Amino acid sequence: MLKEIFGEGDEKLIKVALTHPSYTKENNISDLENYERLEFFGDSVLKLFTSKILYEVYPASAEGELSKIRSILVSDAILAKVAIKIGLDKLIILGPSEEKQGGRKRESNIACSLEAILGAYYLSGKRSEIENFIKEYIVVYADDVDKHFAKYNAKDILQQYTQGKNKTRPEYNVTSVSGPAHKPNFEVEVVWEGKIIGKACGSSKKEAEQTGAYNACKQLGIIEE
């Protein structure tokens, strides 16, 4: 699907962009052959094009509002969701141990690889294709993020609240993991001051924590339904 979206690119760069650090480490290959450098570059590419599109799509929004939306759009949660949609998670080259530990479903791995892919295609001269991709697959979430920002940023909102109350942070405890390895279901409890203030389930630990924090915020009356 990568070729359908971006067209032809530098095959060597694309392979590097798909190679997780665990693979080069476990095979005694140079770190220059994994996606870390391209991820570093691709992160800037992503933010540049996302900023450009938001600037054009929301001409009446101030800098603070645009920054708030962008921070969510370029988060691991959104990037991983997009990467899975285009099948990128299936293409990542992992070391055996990382594979066994569920690395193919880890949000950070998938998100980093997507950033690296953007870096690889940028260096392949695919600027317009990258901009179209970000507009169609990533910025498409902007309206929902703008309208329901608390849903996407609940962990930060909850932490600000609890620290403001007594300078403590909520704890997130995984109570169970069920389902097959390729499609796990995490159950999480949010605990503060020794009390359970929220619960949630999700296909990843981060997703369950974010939803649990959102439920906790509603329970505490920090945010409205």
C-alpha positions as CSV (number, residue, x, y, z in Angstrom):
1,M,0.0,0.0,0.0
2,L,3.0,2.3,0.5
3,K,3.6,2.5,-3.3
4,E,-0.1,3.2,-3.8
5,I,0.1,6.2,-1.5
6,F,3.5,7.6,-2.1
7,G,4.6,6.0,-5.4
8,E,8.1,4.8,-6.0
9,G,10.8,5.7,-3.5
10,D,14.4,5.0,-2.6
11,E,14.2,1.3,-1.8
12,K,17.2,1.3,0.5
13,L,15.8,4.2,2.5
14,I,12.4,2.5,2.7
15,K,14.0,-0.7,4.0
16,V,15.9,1.3,6.7
17,A,12.7,3.1,7.6
18,L,11.0,-0.3,8.3
19,T,13.9,-1.7,10.3
20,H,13.4,-1.6,14.1
21,P,16.5,-1.1,16.3
22,S,16.0,-4.6,17.8
23,Y,16.8,-6.2,14.4
24,T,20.1,-4.4,13.9
25,K,21.1,-5.0,17.6
26,E,20.3,-8.7,17.5
27,N,22.1,-9.2,14.2
28,N,25.1,-7.0,15.0
29,I,24.3,-4.6,12.2
30,S,25.2,-0.9,12.4
31,D,22.7,1.4,14.0
32,L,22.7,3.4,10.8
33,E,20.7,0.6,9.2
34,N,17.7,1.0,11.5
35,Y,15.0,3.7,11.4
36,E,16.2,6.0,14.3
37,R,17.9,8.6,12.1
38,L,15.0,8.7,9.6
39,E,12.5,8.8,12.5
40,F,14.4,11.9,13.8
41,F,14.1,13.5,10.3
42,G,10.6,12.3,9.6
43,D,9.3,13.8,12.9
44,S,10.2,17.2,11.6
45,V,8.7,16.4,8.2
46,L,5.4,15.4,9.9
47,K,5.2,18.5,12.0
48,L,6.1,20.8,9.1
49,F,3.3,19.5,6.8
50,T,0.8,19.1,9.6
51,S,1.4,22.7,10.6
52,K,1.1,23.9,7.0
53,I,-2.2,22.1,6.5
54,L,-3.7,23.3,9.9
55,Y,-2.6,26.8,9.1
56,E,-4.5,26.7,5.8
57,V,-7.5,24.7,7.1
58,Y,-8.1,26.9,10.2
59,P,-7.4,30.5,9.1
60,A,-9.2,31.9,12.1
61,S,-7.5,29.8,14.8
62,A,-4.7,31.3,17.0
63,E,-1.3,29.8,17.4
64,G,-2.2,28.2,20.8
65,E,-5.2,26.4,19.4
66,L,-3.3,25.1,16.4
67,S,-0.5,23.9,18.6
68,K,-3.0,22.1,20.8
69,I,-4.5,20.3,17.9
70,R,-1.2,19.4,16.3
71,S,0.2,17.9,19.6
72,I,-2.6,15.3,19.4
73,L,-2.4,14.7,15.7
74,V,1.3,13.8,15.8
75,S,1.0,11.7,19.0
76,D,1.8,8.0,19.0
77,A,-1.8,7.1,19.4
78,I,-3.0,8.8,16.2
79,L,0.1,7.8,14.2
80,A,-0.2,4.2,15.3
81,K,-3.8,4.1,14.3
82,V,-3.0,5.5,10.9
83,A,0.0,3.2,10.4
84,I,-2.2,0.2,11.1
85,K,-4.8,1.4,8.7
86,I,-2.3,1.4,5.9
87,G,-0.8,-2.0,7.0
88,L,2.6,-0.5,8.0
89,D,2.6,-2.6,11.2
90,K,2.9,-5.8,9.2
91,L,5.9,-4.5,7.3
92,I,8.2,-3.6,10.3
93,I,11.3,-5.7,10.5
94,L,11.8,-6.7,14.1
95,G,14.3,-8.7,16.0
96,P,13.0,-12.1,17.3
97,S,12.9,-11.1,20.9
98,E,11.0,-7.9,20.2
99,E,8.6,-9.9,18.0
100,K,7.9,-12.3,20.8
101,Q,7.3,-9.5,23.3
102,G,4.5,-8.1,21.1
103,G,6.6,-5.3,19.5
104,R,4.6,-5.4,16.3
105,K,1.6,-4.1,18.2
106,R,3.5,-1.5,20.3
107,E,2.3,2.0,19.5
108,S,5.7,3.6,19.8
109,N,7.3,1.1,17.4
110,I,4.5,1.6,14.8
111,A,4.5,5.4,15.2
112,C,8.2,5.7,14.9
113,S,8.2,3.6,11.7
114,L,5.6,5.9,10.2
115,E,7.7,8.9,10.9
116,A,10.7,7.2,9.4
117,I,8.7,6.3,6.3
118,L,7.7,10.0,5.9
119,G,11.4,10.9,6.2
120,A,12.4,8.3,3.6
121,Y,9.8,9.4,1.1
122,Y,10.6,13.1,1.6
123,L,14.2,12.3,0.7
124,S,12.9,10.4,-2.3
125,G,11.3,13.7,-3.5
126,K,7.7,12.8,-2.7
127,R,6.7,16.1,-1.1
128,S,3.2,16.5,-2.6
129,E,2.4,12.8,-1.9
130,I,3.4,13.3,1.8
131,E,1.3,16.4,2.1
132,N,-1.7,14.6,0.6
133,F,-1.2,11.6,2.9
134,I,-1.1,13.8,6.0
135,K,-4.1,15.7,4.9
136,E,-6.1,12.6,4.1
137,Y,-5.0,10.2,6.9
138,I,-3.9,12.4,9.8
139,V,-5.4,15.9,9.7
140,V,-8.8,14.2,9.0
141,Y,-8.9,13.8,12.9
142,A,-8.4,17.5,13.5
143,D,-12.1,18.4,13.8
144,D,-12.8,15.6,16.3
145,V,-9.7,16.6,18.3
146,D,-10.8,20.2,18.3
147,K,-14.3,19.4,19.5
148,H,-13.3,16.6,22.0
149,F,-9.8,17.7,23.1
150,A,-10.4,16.4,26.6
151,K,-11.0,12.9,25.3
152,Y,-7.5,12.9,23.7
153,N,-5.7,14.7,26.4
154,A,-7.4,13.2,29.5
155,K,-4.2,11.9,31.2
156,D,-2.6,15.4,31.2
157,I,-5.8,17.0,32.4
158,L,-6.2,14.5,35.2
159,Q,-2.6,14.8,36.3
160,Q,-2.8,18.6,36.4
161,Y,-5.9,18.3,38.6
162,T,-4.4,15.8,41.1
163,Q,-1.1,17.7,41.3
164,G,-3.0,20.9,41.9
165,K,-4.9,19.2,44.7
166,N,-2.1,17.5,46.7
167,K,0.9,17.3,44.3
168,T,0.4,13.6,43.6
169,R,-0.2,11.7,40.4
170,P,-2.8,9.1,39.6
171,E,-1.6,5.5,39.1
172,Y,-2.6,3.3,36.2
173,N,-2.8,-0.4,37.1
174,V,-3.3,-3.1,34.4
175,T,-5.7,-5.5,36.1
176,S,-5.9,-8.1,33.2
177,V,-4.8,-8.8,29.7
178,S,-7.0,-11.1,27.6
179,G,-7.5,-12.1,24.0
180,P,-5.0,-13.5,21.5
181,A,-1.5,-12.0,21.2
182,H,-2.3,-10.3,17.9
183,K,-5.4,-8.7,19.3
184,P,-5.0,-8.2,23.1
185,N,-7.5,-6.4,25.4
186,F,-6.1,-4.5,28.4
187,E,-8.1,-3.6,31.4
188,V,-6.9,-0.7,33.5
189,E,-7.8,0.9,36.8
190,V,-7.0,4.5,37.6
191,V,-6.1,4.9,41.3
192,W,-5.7,8.2,43.2
193,E,-5.4,8.6,47.0
194,G,-6.0,4.8,47.3
195,K,-9.3,4.9,45.5
196,I,-10.3,3.6,42.1
197,I,-11.5,6.7,40.2
198,G,-11.8,5.2,36.7
199,K,-11.7,2.0,34.7
200,A,-11.4,1.2,31.0
201,C,-10.5,-1.4,28.4
202,G,-8.4,-0.9,25.3
203,S,-6.5,-2.7,22.6
204,S,-3.2,-1.2,24.0
205,K,-2.1,-0.2,27.5
206,K,-1.9,3.5,26.4
207,E,-5.4,3.4,25.0
208,A,-6.9,1.9,28.1
209,E,-5.0,4.4,30.3
210,Q,-6.3,7.4,28.2
211,T,-9.9,6.2,28.3
212,G,-9.6,5.4,32.0
213,A,-8.3,8.9,32.6
214,Y,-11.2,10.3,30.7
215,N,-13.7,8.3,32.7
216,A,-11.9,9.5,35.9
217,C,-12.1,13.1,34.8
218,K,-15.9,12.7,34.3
219,Q,-16.2,10.9,37.6
220,L,-14.4,13.8,39.4
221,G,-16.4,16.4,37.5
222,I,-13.3,17.9,35.9
223,I,-14.8,17.6,32.4
224,E,-18.4,17.2,31.3
225,E,-19.8,14.4,29.2
